[in-house]
Amino acid sequence: MREEYFAKEYVYTNAKKKTFSSGNFYMILFVTSGKCSYTYDHQTFLCATEDILLVNPNTLTAFKHSSS
């Protein structure tokens, strides 16, 4: 049977920037603590605790840690 989904936890305490690739599927990111920003289609968006982000398939997304 083919795996329909998988879950991973990413914890970044000292990282300033992280890039995610969604691969061939949609990716759902849950921000569980802290603040960050990400750029998509030449626009920058802010994200914080309890935000949920949906990333389209075959998309590369960069997130940057915000100190406050």
BELLIN-V167144 format. One record per helix or strand. SS is the DSSP state (a for helix, b for strand). FROM is the first residue (numbers start at 0). LEN is the number of residues. If there is no record, write none. Layout:
SS|FROM|LEN, SS|FROM|LEN
This chain:
b|16|5, b|26|4, b|34|6, b|42|6, b|51|4, b|59|7
